Amino acid sequence: MQTKQVFLVFSDTGTILGRVINLWTKSTMNHVSIAFDDDLKELYSFGRKNPRNPFIGGFIKEDIRTAFFHNSKGAVYRLSVSSHEYRQMQERIKTMEADKASYRYNFIGLFLVPLKREMQRKNAFFCSQFVATLLGECGCYQHEKPPCLTKPQDIRSWHKLQFMYSGRLIDYPFYVEKTKRKQMESEKSTA
C-alpha cells in the first residue's frame, strides 16, 4: 500500500489569548494545524481570521511566513497515511475552503474542554477539534476522547506521529531550504 505524508504543526504564538489558553489547559503549544506538504505551504486550522482580532475566528489557511508567526515556537510532526486517507482529507479541506464563510470558531466548546463537558456545534471547531475530526473522518485517528474534548496535547502524544522539528517556526528547515532554493533558481533565471 502506498503511503503519503501529512504534517501536524503544534505552535505557541505568545498572544494574549494563547497565554490564557495555556493557563486554562496547563500546557503550552495549544494550537495545532495540518499541512499536506513538508514546507508547510498548505497549512490549515481553525483560528483567527484577522491576526489582530482574536474574537473573529473560523476555518483558515495559515502561513508561517507571516509576521504573526515570526516569533512563534512550534513543533512539527509527520504522519504516514494511506493514499485514500490523504485524498479524503484533501477533499474535506477543499469542501471547507469553498464554503469557509459557513464555519466559525468554537469558543464555547474550547472553554468547556477543561470542564470535560461535551458540546457539538454544527460547523464550529477549535483547532484540535478540527484536526481530530479530520483525521478521524478518514479513519486514521481514534482516541478515547471525542473530538470536542481533544486538546492539542492529546494529538501530540499520539504514538503514530514522528517528530521532525522543534523551535521557532520561521527557522523550520524545510521552509528555509525551499526558500533558499527558490531564491537561487530566481537568480539563475535573471542572470
Backbone hydrogen bonds in HBPLUS format (Angstrom, degrees):
<---DONOR---> <-ACCEPTOR-->    atom                        ^
c    i                          cat <-CA-CA->   ^        H-A-AA   ^      H-
h    n   atom  resd res      DA  || num        DHA   H-A  angle D-A-AA Bond
n    s   type  num  typ     dist DA aas  dist angle  dist       angle   num
A0004-LYS N   A0081-VAL O   2.73 MM  77  5.38 162.2  1.76 159.8 166.0     1
A0081-VAL N   A0004-LYS O   2.91 MM  77  5.38 162.2  1.94 146.3 151.9     2
A0006-VAL N   A0079-LEU O   2.96 MM  73  5.32 158.3  2.01 150.1 157.2     3
A0079-LEU N   A0006-VAL O   2.86 MM  73  5.32 152.8  1.93 161.4 161.3     4
A0007-PHE N   A0035-ALA O   2.90 MM  28  4.93 165.7  1.92 140.8 143.5     5
A0035-ALA N   A0007-PHE O   2.71 MM  28  4.93 151.1  1.80 148.5 156.6     6
A0008-LEU N   A0077-TYR O   2.86 MM  69  5.19 153.2  1.93 142.8 151.2     7
A0077-TYR N   A0008-LEU O   2.90 MM  69  5.19 158.2  1.95 150.4 157.6     8
A0009-VAL N   A0033-SER O   2.97 MM  24  5.13 160.3  2.01 135.4 142.0     9
A0033-SER N   A0009-VAL O   2.87 MM  24  5.13 144.1  2.00 139.2 150.8    10
A0010-PHE N   A0075-ALA O   2.85 MM  65  5.18 170.3  1.86 159.3 161.5    11
A0075-ALA N   A0010-PHE O   2.80 MM  65  5.18 144.4  1.92 147.8 156.8    12
A0011-SER N   A0031-HIS O   2.80 MM  20  5.17 156.5  1.86 141.3 148.7    13
A0031-HIS N   A0011-SER O   3.21 MM  20  5.17 130.3  2.47 149.2 155.5    14
A0012-ASP N   A0073-LYS O   2.91 MM  61  5.40 149.8  2.00 156.7 158.7    15
A0073-LYS N   A0012-ASP O   3.23 MM  61  5.40 154.2  2.30 147.6 143.2    16
A0019-ARG N   A0015-THR O   2.84 MM   4  6.14 152.3  1.92 149.4 156.6    17
A0020-VAL N   A0016-ILE O   2.96 MM   4  6.26 152.8  2.03 150.0 157.6    18
A0021-ILE N   A0017-LEU O   2.91 MM   4  6.19 161.0  1.95 152.7 157.6    19
A0022-ASN N   A0018-GLY O   2.86 MM   4  6.10 153.9  1.93 144.6 152.5    20
A0023-LEU N   A0019-ARG O   2.98 MM   4  6.24 156.5  2.03 145.8 151.1    21
A0024-TRP N   A0020-VAL O   2.84 MM   4  6.05 163.8  1.86 152.3 157.5    22
A0025-THR N   A0021-ILE O   2.82 MM   4  5.92 156.4  1.88 153.3 158.2    23
A0026-LYS N   A0022-ASN O   2.77 MM   4  5.49 116.1  2.18 133.5 149.0    24
A0027-SER N   A0022-ASN O   3.06 MM   5  5.05 148.3  2.16 135.2 143.4    25
A0034-ILE N   A0044-TYR O   2.90 MM  10  5.33 159.8  1.94 149.4 155.4    26
A0044-TYR N   A0034-ILE O   2.77 MM  10  5.33 165.0  1.80 151.3 154.7    27
A0036-PHE N   A0042-GLU O   3.25 MM   6  5.77 137.2  2.45 137.8 149.1    28
A0040-LEU N   A0037-ASP O   3.06 MM   3  5.40 161.0  2.10 116.0 119.3    29
A0062-GLU N   A0043-LEU O   2.71 MM  19  5.28 150.4  1.79 145.2 153.7    30
A0045-SER N   A0060-ILE O   3.10 MM  15  5.58 157.2  2.15 154.8 157.8    31
A0060-ILE N   A0045-SER O   2.91 MM  15  5.58 169.3  1.92 156.1 154.9    32
A0047-GLY N   A0058-GLY O   3.00 MM  11  5.60 151.6  2.09 156.7 154.0    33
A0058-GLY N   A0047-GLY O   2.89 MM  11  5.60 148.3  1.99 153.5 160.7    34
A0049-LYS N   A0056-ILE O   2.92 MM   7  6.01 178.2  1.92 151.3 150.9    35
A0053-ASN N   A0050-ASN O   2.89 MM   3  5.44 161.3  1.92 124.5 130.6    36
A0066-THR N   A0063-ASP O   3.14 MM   3  5.85 173.6  2.15 122.0 123.8    37
A0069-PHE N   A0066-THR O   3.09 MM   3  5.78 144.7  2.22 117.5 124.8    38
A0070-HIS N   A0067-ALA O   3.15 MM   3  5.04 149.4  2.25 100.6 109.7    39
A0072-SER N   A0069-PHE O   2.94 MM   3  4.91 159.3  1.99 109.4 115.9    40
A0169-LEU N   A0072-SER O   3.01 MM  97  6.00 160.2  2.05 153.6 158.8    41
A0074-GLY N   A0167-GLY O   2.73 MM  93  5.50 150.7  1.81 146.4 155.2    42
A0167-GLY N   A0074-GLY O   2.92 MM  93  5.50 158.4  1.97 156.8 161.6    43
A0076-VAL N   A0165-TYR O   2.84 MM  89  5.07 153.9  1.91 135.9 143.7    44
A0164-MET N   A0076-VAL O   2.85 MM  88  5.47 147.8  1.95 165.0 157.4    45
A0165-TYR N   A0076-VAL O   3.25 MM  89  5.07 154.0  2.32 137.3 138.4    46
A0078-ARG N   A0162-GLN O   2.74 MM  84  5.01 162.3  1.77 144.0 148.1    47
A0162-GLN N   A0078-ARG O   2.81 MM  84  5.01 161.5  1.84 150.3 155.9    48
A0086-TYR N   A0082-SER O   2.93 MM   4  6.16 161.4  1.97 154.0 159.3    49
A0087-ARG N   A0083-SER O   2.96 MM   4  6.18 161.6  1.99 147.2 151.6    50
A0088-GLN N   A0084-HIS O   2.95 MM   4  6.20 158.6  2.00 149.6 155.8    51
A0089-MET N   A0085-GLU O   2.98 MM   4  6.24 160.3  2.02 150.9 155.4    52
A0090-GLN N   A0086-TYR O   2.98 MM   4  6.26 164.1  2.00 152.4 156.9    53
A0091-GLU N   A0087-ARG O   2.86 MM   4  6.03 159.1  1.90 152.7 158.4    54
A0092-ARG N   A0088-GLN O   2.99 MM   4  6.20 157.1  2.04 147.4 153.6    55
A0093-ILE N   A0089-MET O   2.94 MM   4  6.21 158.4  1.99 151.5 157.4    56
A0094-LYS N   A0090-GLN O   2.92 MM   4  6.16 161.7  1.95 149.6 154.5    57
A0095-THR N   A0091-GLU O   2.95 MM   4  6.19 156.5  2.01 147.7 154.0    58
A0096-MET N   A0092-ARG O   2.96 MM   4  6.21 159.8  2.00 148.7 154.0    59
A0097-GLU N   A0093-ILE O   2.76 MM   4  5.96 160.4  1.80 155.4 161.5    60
A0098-ALA N   A0094-LYS O   2.95 MM   4  6.08 151.0  2.04 144.5 151.5    61
A0099-ASP N   A0096-MET O   3.13 MM   3  5.22 136.0  2.33  97.7 109.8    62
A0102-SER N   A0099-ASP O   2.94 MM   3  5.82 162.8  1.97 128.7 133.8    63
A0103-TYR N   A0100-LYS O   3.15 MM   3  5.41 161.6  2.19 108.7 114.5    64
A0104-ARG N   A0123-ASN O   2.97 MM  19  6.46 158.2  2.02 157.4 164.5    65
A0125-PHE N   A0104-ARG O   3.16 MM  21  6.72 148.5  2.27 160.0 163.0    66
A0106-ASN N   A0125-PHE O   2.87 MM  19  4.63 154.6  1.93 108.6 111.7    67
A0110-LEU N   A0106-ASN O   2.97 MM   4  6.16 153.6  2.04 148.6 156.5    68
A0111-PHE N   A0107-PHE O   3.19 MM   4  6.47 159.0  2.23 153.4 156.0    69
A0112-LEU N   A0109-GLY O   3.09 MM   3  5.03 146.6  2.21  97.9 108.2    70
A0113-VAL N   A0110-LEU O   3.37 MM   3  5.58 151.7  2.45 101.8 109.3    71
A0115-LEU N   A0112-LEU O   3.06 MM   3  5.14 128.1  2.34  99.9 114.4    72
A0117-ARG N   A0112-LEU O   3.17 MM   5  5.28 176.7  2.17 144.0 144.9    73
A0116-LYS N   A0113-VAL O   2.86 MM   3  4.99 159.0  1.90 111.3 118.2    74
A0124-ALA N   A0121-ARG O   3.34 MM   3  5.46 153.6  2.41 128.9 122.0    75
A0130-PHE N   A0126-PHE O   2.93 MM   4  6.10 157.2  1.98 162.2 169.7    76
A0131-VAL N   A0127-CYS O   3.03 MM   4  6.36 165.3  2.06 153.3 156.3    77
A0132-ALA N   A0128-SER O   2.91 MM   4  5.91 166.3  1.92 144.8 149.4    78
A0133-THR N   A0129-GLN O   2.92 MM   4  5.93 152.9  1.99 141.0 149.1    79
A0134-LEU N   A0130-PHE O   2.83 MM   4  6.02 167.1  1.85 155.2 158.8    80
A0135-LEU N   A0131-VAL O   2.94 MM   4  6.08 172.3  1.95 155.3 157.3    81
A0136-GLY N   A0132-ALA O   2.86 MM   4  5.79 147.4  1.96 136.9 147.1    82
A0137-GLU N   A0133-THR O   2.77 MM   4  5.88 156.9  1.82 154.9 159.9    83
A0140-CYS N   A0135-LEU O   3.15 MM   5  5.72 141.0  2.31 170.4 161.5    84
A0139-GLY N   A0136-GLY O   2.98 MM   3  4.96 148.1  2.09 100.2 110.4    85
A0149-LEU N   A0146-PRO O   2.91 MM   3  5.59 166.3  1.92 126.3 130.7    86
A0150-THR N   A0147-PRO O   3.15 MM   3  4.95 163.6  2.18 103.0 107.9    87
A0154-ASP N   A0151-LYS O   2.94 MM   3  5.29 132.3  2.17 108.6 121.1    88
A0155-ILE N   A0151-LYS O   3.43 MM   4  6.92 154.9  2.50 152.9 158.6    89
A0156-ARG N   A0152-PRO O   2.82 MM   4  6.05 163.7  1.85 154.9 160.5    90
A0157-SER N   A0153-GLN O   3.04 MM   4  6.06 140.5  2.20 139.5 147.0    91
A0158-TRP N   A0155-ILE O   3.00 MM   3  5.23 162.1  2.04 112.8 117.6    92
A0161-LEU N   A0158-TRP O   3.23 MM   3  5.99 168.7  2.25 124.2 127.6    93
A0171-ASP N   A0168-ARG O   2.95 MM   3  5.40 150.7  2.04 111.7 120.9    94
A0172-TYR N   A0169-LEU O   3.02 MM   3  5.14 166.2  2.04 113.0 115.2    95
A0175-TYR N   A0172-TYR O   3.09 MM   3  5.56 123.4  2.42 114.2 127.6    96
A0176-VAL N   A0172-TYR O   3.04 MM   4  6.26 166.1  2.06 156.9 161.3    97
A0177-GLU N   A0173-PRO O   2.79 MM   4  5.84 168.0  1.80 153.1 156.9    98
A0178-LYS N   A0174-PHE O   3.09 MM   4  6.07 166.5  2.11 139.9 143.8    99
A0179-THR N   A0175-TYR O   2.99 MM   4  6.08 153.4  2.06 148.2 156.1   100
A0180-LYS N   A0176-VAL O   3.01 MM   4  6.22 161.5  2.05 151.7 156.0   101
A0181-ARG N   A0177-GLU O   2.98 MM   4  6.20 160.1  2.02 149.1 155.1   102
A0182-LYS N   A0178-LYS O   2.99 MM   4  6.11 159.3  2.03 145.3 150.1   103
A0183-GLN N   A0179-THR O   3.04 MM   4  6.28 154.0  2.11 146.1 153.2   104
A0184-MET N   A0180-LYS O   2.95 MM   4  6.23 156.8  2.00 151.3 157.4   105
A0185-GLU N   A0181-ARG O   2.96 MM   4  6.20 158.2  2.01 149.6 155.6   106
A0186-SER N   A0182-LYS O   2.89 MM   4  6.06 155.7  1.95 145.5 152.4   107
A0187-GLU N   A0183-GLN O   2.93 MM   4  6.14 155.3  1.99 146.1 152.6   108
A0188-LYS N   A0184-MET O   2.99 MM   4  6.21 150.1  2.08 145.7 153.4   109
A0189-SER N   A0185-GLU O   3.01 MM   4  6.25 156.0  2.07 147.8 153.9   110
A0190-THR N   A0186-SER O   3.15 MM   4  6.35 139.4  2.32 142.7 152.5   111
A0191-ALA N   A0188-LYS O   3.30 MM   3  5.19 143.5  2.45  94.2 104.4   112
